[in-house]
Amino acid sequence: MSIPIELALSGEAGPDFTVDVANTPEVATALINNGTLKDVILLNSDNFAITNGKIKFAANSNSAKLELTARISELLKVTGKRAAIGLTIR
């Protein structure tokens, strides 16, 4: 299953640039453990993959798309629950 995620800049767009996206479960785990994310389970990083780890923002564009792929069988296990993943953008 393909899961599109739109990334958006908070400021004004300028020249084109590329960011790296990496799986970082520690981020989501910390937010779950400190209560920031309530009633949320961590989606195991073995059950999804970042399809394109380098995301290019085009010149003068405030958004770009990231795509994850996940096994539907694993997503069905968390049906009815809120799940989180941890990503770092550099």
N, C-alpha and C positions, 0 to 999 in steps of 0.2 A: 504494500500500500504506500502511496506517495503522499506526503504531508507538506504542502507549501507553507512557508513562513515568510512574511514580508518584514524586511528590516527597514527602518525609517530613521533619517537623520533628524536631530532635534534643532539643528541650526540651518543656516543657508547653505545650499549646495554650491560647490565650486568646481575645480577641475576633476577629472575622473581619478579614482583611486580604488585600491583593492584591499579587502580585509580578510583575515584568516578566521575561520570558525572552527572551534574544537569542542569536543564533548568534555564537560567538566562536571561530573556528578557531585563533586564536593560542594559546589555552589548550592544546588538544590537541596542536598542533604542538610547543609547548615541552616538554610531557611526553614526547612521542615522542623528540624530539631529545636530551633529557637522560637518557634511558634509563629513566625511571619506567614508561613503557608500552613493554614489549618485544614485538617481533614483531607490531606493530600498524601499520596504515596509516590515514591520515586519509581519512575519507569526504568527498569534495568537497562544499562547502556548496551548490553549484549542483544537487546531486542529492537534496536533501531540503528541506523547509520546516517551519517551526513553525506548526501550524494555529491555535493559540490562544496568542498572545504575552503575554496577561495571565491569570495563574492566580490564582483566588480560593481561599483557605483559609477554609472556613466556621468560624464560632465553635465553639470546643472540639473542633476536628478537627485531628489531627496529619498528615493527608495530603491531597493534591490531585493531579489528573491533568493531565499535559502530553501533547499529541499531536503527533507528527511525521508528515508524509507523505513518502513516497519513491517514486521510480520503481523498479519491480521489476527493470527491465532493468539499472539501475545496481547494484542490490544483488546481482544474479546475477554481476556482474563480480568481486565480492569473496567469492564463495562459497568456503568453506574457509579464509578468512583472518579475522583479528580486525580489526575496524574501529572507529574512534573518531570522535566528533564533539565539538565544543567548544561548550558552552553557558554563559552567564552568567545568574545569577539575581540580580535587584536588588529 
